[in-house]
Amino acid sequence: MTRQTHDQFAKEYLEELLTPVGTIKKSEKVKSEVQEIDVWFEPFPTPTQENLPLGLLGKIAKTQCLIEPFRNPPSEIEIRSCLLKLYAVHGDIVRKAKRENKNITESELPILWILTPTFSSRMITGLGATEIEEDWVKGVYFLPNILKTAIVVIHQLPENEDTLWLRVLGKGGTQKRAVEELTTLPENNPFRENLLEILADWRKNLELRDNLSKEEEEVIMNLSPAYLQQIEDWKQEGKEEERFSLITSLLEGRFGSLDAELSDAVEKIAKFPIAERTQLLLSLGILSREELLKRLRNGE
């Protein structure tokens, strides 16, 4: 999957989570060179949503920050590019303060947070990054203080409620488990409905692409629980016609165009109880065509 596709999803996703607690400057341009900041976040001066369940992301958002999410581990050049954007922002802030005859303290300058699914020990050592687990959690690394930069290695984060929102931005099994956790959140969770829609849209956008890579196919399967849950939510609101199109879409994504047997399979699966139907559709990634048809013939 291209970085551009992931960037667009990540921006929408982080905006949805952070808008209740501050201001997002999306796609802000840096003057020194035409570079784009993924997410520039400023918390509200007076907290308005103290009890939002943002966990680790909420702790990150306590202070002004730039957030740069990567789909794949950033290279040395990409890390330096992020740092360049950070210090260009610092320069703009300092120059503005001088024009207005104000003093700027270090605490008023934004911190850079780089989000990466994995990161090598060589890179961590090369950057002089260290963990501060007593104040944060495993997987959060800080560069020397003067650099005002931290790196979140998503696959190293403990799998708990506090890290859920960041783990959704991971890859492979980490992302798959996080998406499944998101679908089980209570319906009164303030983020559940909108994030399910954002994840489902990401999945649908990927399905429209030609010549999907293995990674893109994996992401589609990882996002399937969110897609399924959104469809079930719609069904409960009276939109049952979505069920057939969902099942057809999933089978076509797995097996290509549907022949007569697979078309019949769509109708059979649609008649399954919700729990059984969901379990079967989530297992499509490991079932062959023959195995699926056998399960349906056996009434499983």
Summary of the structure (lengths in Angstrom):
residues: 300
radius of gyration: 21.9
end to end distance: 34.4
largest distance: 78.2
contacts: 864
relative contact order: 0.08
helix: 56%
strand: 13%
